Amino acid sequence: MITLQEVVTAAGGQCDFAGNPDFTGINTDTRTIKNGELFIALKGETFDGHAYAGKAAENGAAGILASRKVDVEGIPVIYVKDTLKGYQDIAHAYRMKFPGLKVVAITGSNGKTSTKDMVAAVLSSRYNVVKTQANFNNEIGLPRTLLSIRPDTEIAVVEMGMRGLGQIKAMCAIACPDVAVISNVGSTHVGELGSLDNIAKAKSEILEDLPSDGFAVLNGDLPRVRAMENKLHTKVSWFGFAEANDVRAENVEITAEGSRFVCKTADGTAAFFIPQIGEHNVMNALSAIAVGRHFGVKLNNIKEALQGTVLTGSRQELLHFGSYTVINDAYNASPASMEAAFATLARLKQSAKLPCRTIAVVADMLELGDTAAEAHQSVGRMAAKAKTDILLGYGPETKATVEAAAAEGVAACHFTDRQGAADKLADILQPGDIVLLKGSHSMQVSGIIDLVFKK
């Protein structure tokens, strides 16, 4: 619940409506608007919410935030210069209404959403928690999460993505996090930022404005993250596989059922099982363990929470269709996540009880800029290193992947579209095969499941 006057004050807006009605929520989408909510008329390159202000009112909106004249009557219209900034300012003011609330902010080139899910699961074993839904981790999604806070919320777990320098710092100004987590630094968005050093610099912005009693949870296995120590002015917990980390994993075992590992901390040693596969998910779990320990969650409760965590979307989702095993990891793709996926594929082959083949169906990785050609070639070499039996690729960029894999001795074929790859996969499948599906979300690699395994 937020009042009209609170909205006007927070957004620095102008409104001549008599009275001070309450809004039951805030919404940017007329398709989901509910009675009593304030509609934010956002404007982008391909859309303009102002054109739907009347529709919002018809569907029950109790007020409109706009940057130009809208034709509605009987409800307040708050005018601001920029509705996105107004939305963010409202969310910030609302977050600050709860001084006892703690905010955990998570960023990284890969694994943000999985880490967010694990951290939220661990903290929910003791606290009332809200978290970023799906992967709404940008300048529009963050306010949405903050505005879902309720009076009984104790911790908000928010995910922060970025496409350029200064964006995470701007989001931190909105959310005012108390705890910052950096999962890793990789080449995702290198096309926009130009180098891994710039990506690391952008990620490190999450540390700059932590309060003096704040806390940082950082990947201690990566030199570029270790170098962020000079930005720290808070306590820190390092996580990873290396001996020097505060929270570290040993004896990692990856199977078709999930991942097992032994976690060592200053408090002792404990055996963990998570239903997610892959060493990268073990790393995500370590960060969640570190956050949980900071908030006083008991180790047994952390173990139980992680064992029951369900991840958002198609992130190394393990599926079984008769004798076939499918790793559906098609939510997104970058060189780092490709490497993790092929490592997992190799691990599953090693742990299989019977001899089996591994098949990878990969599609283009997007947003890589001038590094795209070399990045896609590197994926072919990853397939060879993982001893992948067959590689099927589609999309223009993936031609380089197929050529590189074939040069290393992998049986590899390239197709212009998904249907071609699906037809080939259906033709070559043998009982016991393990199939990896991986590519950028817009390439719709997960559709292979319907085309091949659910026919």
N, C-alpha and C positions, 0 to 999 in steps of 0.2 A: 504494500500500500504506500502510495506517495501522493502528496497533495499538489494541486496546481501551483501554489505559491512556491513550493520546494522546487518544482520543475523550472519555473520562471527564474528563480534565484540561481539555481545551479547552472542553467544554460545561458544566463545573461540575456534572456529574451524579453520581448514586449508582448503584452496581452491586455486587452481592455475588457475582458469578461468579468462580470460581477460575481462575487462569491469565490469560494475556495474549495471546489469539489475534490474528492479523492479519486485517484486512478488505481484500478486493481492490478495493473500490470503495464508493461510497455512492449510494443510489437512493431516490427518493421515490414510485416507481410500481411496484406489484406486478406489473403486466403485462410489465415489462421487466427485472425483477430477475434477477440472475445469481448463480450459486453463489459464496458467499463474501462477498457484499456486505452492508453495513449498511443496513437499511431505516429511513427516517425517517418516523415517523407524523405527518405534517402534518395540521392541522385548520383548516378554513375555514368559511365561512358555509353552504356546501352540501355539504361532504364532511368525513369524519373518517377519517384513515388508520389510526386505532387499530382500526377495525372489520375491517381487512384484515391485521392483524399475523400472524394464523394462516396466511393465504394466502401472505404473504411468506415465512414459515418453510417452508411446503410447497414453494415454488418455489425454495428454495435460500438464502434469507437466512441469514447467519451471525450476525446480531445485530439488535436492535431499539432505536431511540431513541424513547422514549414519555414522555408527561406524565401518564398514568394507567395503572392496572393492565391488562396484556394477558395473555391466556391462551396462552402459549407455553412450551415446555419444551425443555431441552437446549442452548439458546443464550443468550448474555448479553442482558439487557435493561437499558439505561441509562435511568434516570429523571431527567427535567429538568422545570423549571417550564413551559417554553415550547419546543416542539420546533422551531419556526421559528428562534427565536433560537439554540437549540442548533446547528441546521444551519449558521447563519451563523457562529457562533463556531468551529465545526469547520473551515469553509472558510477563515476568516481565519487560524487557527493553521496550517493546511496551507500556505496561501500564504506564510506567514512562515518555513516550513521551508527556503525557497529564497532566501537573502539576495541572491544575484546576479541573481535574476529581475527583469525590468522589466515594469511593467504600464502599458499605454496605455488610458485611459478616454475614452469618446466619448459626448457627449450633444448634444442639440439638439432643436428642435421637429419638424424634418423631416430626413430624410437620414441618421439615425444608422446604420441597418443597411447602407445602401449605402456610407457612409463607412467603417464597420467592415470591410466586405468589401475595399474598396480598400486601406485601411491594412494589413490582414493580408496581402494579396497582395504589396504592396511589401516589407514586412518579411520575408516568407517567402523572398524572393530571396536573403537573406543569413543569416537566423536561423531557428532552430526556433521555430515560433509556434503557439499555440493561440488560438482566438477564440470569441466567443459564437456558439453555433449558432442558426440561425433568428433570431428576435428575442426570445430569452429574456433580457430586459434588466431584470427586476424583482428584488425582494428574494428570490425563489426561484430565478430563472434565473441570477443572478450567482454564488451559491455553486456551482451546477452547473458553470459554466465554470471557476471557480478549482479545483475538485476534479478537473478534467480535466488539470491541469498534471502533467507527468512530469519526472523528474530531468534530462532533457536539454532541457527547454523553456527558451528564453532570453527570450522575450517573450510576454506574454498580452495580447490585445486584447479589451477588454470594453466592452460597450454598456450605457449606463445611461439608463433611462427614468424618468419620475416622474409622479406625479399630485398632488403637494402639496409644500409647503415642508418642508425637512428630510430628504426621502427620498434625494436624491443625496448629501447629507452623510453619511447613515447608510451608504449603499453604499460611499462612499469609505473609511469607517472599516473596512469589511470587506476591501476590495481593496487599499488603500494604493497608489493609482496614483502613478507617477513622471512620466507625461506626461498632460495633459488636452487634449482637443479639444472645441471647441464649434462645431458646424456652423452653427447659426443660432438665432434666437429668433422664434417665430411664435405664432399664436393657438391651436394645439392645446392642449387642456386648460384653455382660458381659463374654461370653465364651473366647474372646480374651484378655480382660483387667482384668478379675478376680474378680472385685468388683465394686459396685456403686461408691465408693470413687475414684477409678482409672478412671472411666468414667467421673466423675465430674472434676477431675484433667485434663484429656485430653481436655474436652470441654473448660475449663477455659483458655487454651492456647491462645484462640482467643482474650483475653483481654491484654495479656502481652506486645505486641509491638504496641498498638494503639498510635498514636501521642498525644502529650500533649493536643491538642485542639480537640481530638477525642471524641467519645460519645459511651456509652454502654446502651443497652436496655435489661433488664434482668427479668426473671420470678421471681417475689417476693414472690410467694406462696410456693416455694420449699426451704427447709432449706439448701440443698446442693448448691443451686444457691445463696441464701442469704450469705452463707459463703464465696463466691467469692469476697465479698466487700473488703477483705484485699488485693486483687490483683489490685484493681481499682486505677488508677491515672488520670482518666478523669471524666467528669460529667456522671451521670447515670440517667436513668428513669426506675423505677420498675413498672411492670405491673402484673395484676392478679385480683382475687376476694377479697382479704383481704383489710381491711380498710387502712393499712399502705402503700399501693401502690400509686404511682403517677398517674397511668392510671388504673382505675379499672372498673369492670362491676358489675352492680346490676340488679335485676329484670329480670333474664335470662329466656327466654321462648323458648323452642325447639318445633317446629311443623314440619309437613311433607313438608312445604314450605321453611323452613329455620330457622334461629335463630334471635330472637330479644333481645336486651339488652339496658340498660341505661349505658352510659359511663360517668364517672366522672373524671375530671382533674382539675388542678389549674385554668384553664381558664373558667371552667363552666361545665354544664351537657348537654348531648344530647342523643337522642334516636337513636339507630342504628338497621338496618336490614341487615343480610347477607344471601345469598342463600344457604350457607352451614349449615349442621346440626351438633349439638353437642357442648358441653361446651368447648371441646378442640379447636374447630374452633373459638369460641368466644375469647379464649386466644390468638390464632394466630392473630385475628383481633386487639386485644388490642396492641400487639407488633407493628403491622403495623401503628396503630394510633400514638403510641409513636414515631416511626421513622418519620412519616409524620409531626408531630408537630415540631420535631427537625429541619426539613428542611423547615419550614414555610408554609406548605400546610394548607389552610384554612379548618376548620372543616367540612363545607358543602361539600367541594370538596372531603375530605376523606370519608364522608358518601356515596356520589355518587359513588366513585371509588370502595369501598368495596361492595356495593350493586350489582355492575356489574362484580365482579371478577369471573373468571372461573378458577378452579384449574386444575393442571396437573394430568392426569392419573385417576385411579379408587380409589379416596380417598373420601369415604363416598358420592359417587355419588348417588343421589336419582332418581330412575327410577320407572315408573308406567307401568304395563302391565294389562290392563283391571282393575279389582278390586284389583289386587295384587300390593303391594309396595315393592320394592327391594332396599336395601342399599348395593351398590356395593363398598365395602371397601377392595378390594382384592389386592391392589398394594403391600402391605407389612404387616408384623405383628410382634408385640412384646407384652409382657404382658401389657405394658402401653397403647398401641393402642387398644389392645383387651378390656381392661377395659373401655376405652373411647367409643368403639363401642357398648358394651353391655349397657352402660349408655344411649347412644343415642337411642338404641332399646327400652329400658324401657320408655324413655321420649316420644317417638312416640306412644307407646301403651297408655300411660296416656292421651295424647292429642287427640287421635282418637275420632271422633264424635260418632262412633258406636263401640260396643264390637268387639274385634278382637283377633287373636292369633299372637304370635311372634315365628318365627322359625329361628334358627341360623344354618348355614352350615359353619363349621370351618375346617381348615386343619392345618397341622404342622406349627409351628413357628421354623425357622431355626436360626443358629448361637448363640445358647444359652448355649452351652458347658455343663458343669456339672450341671447347674441349670435347664436343659430342663425338667426333670421329674416333679419337683415341679412346674415349670412355667406352664406346661400343665395341671396339677391338679388344679392350681389356676384359670385357665380359666373356668373349670367346675363349680367352686364355684361362679365365676362371673356370669355365666349363671343363676345359682340359685338365686343369690342376685337380678338380674334384672328381676326375675320372668318370665324367658323365658319358653314358653310352650313346645317347642320341640327343641332338639339339635341333629344335624346330624354331625358326624365327620369322616374324612378319613385321612389316613396316619398313620404310626406306632406310632408316638409320641402322636397323638390325642386320642389314646385308653385311655390314662390316663385322658384326659379331659372328655371323655364320662363316664368313671367309676366314677369320682368325681361328675359330674353333676347328674348321676343316684342316687348316695348315698344321694344327697340333695333333691331328689324327682322330678327331671326333667325327662321327657320322652326322653331318649337319646339312640341313636343307633350308632354303629361304623361300618365303611366300609373300605375295603382295598384300594379302589380307588375312584376316582371322579365319575365315571359312576354309581357305586353302590349308592352313595349319591344322585346323580341326579335322578335316577330311583325312589328312595324312596320319594324324595321331590315331584316329579311329581304325585306320587300316593296319597300323603296325603294332597296336597294343597286344601284349602277351600277359597271361596270368602272373601276378606277383610284381608287375611293374610299379615303380614309384615315380610319380609325375609331378614336376614343379611347374606352377603357373606364375609368371612374374613379368611385370611391365608397368608403365605409368597408368594411372587410373583411367585416363581418357582413351587408352588403347583397348579397354574392356576385355582383358585377358580372361577374367573370371567367367566370361560367357562361354568359354570352352567347356565348362562343366555341363551346361545345358545342351550344348551341341554334341558332346561325345558321351558323357557318363549318365545323363538322365533321359536319353532318347527312348 
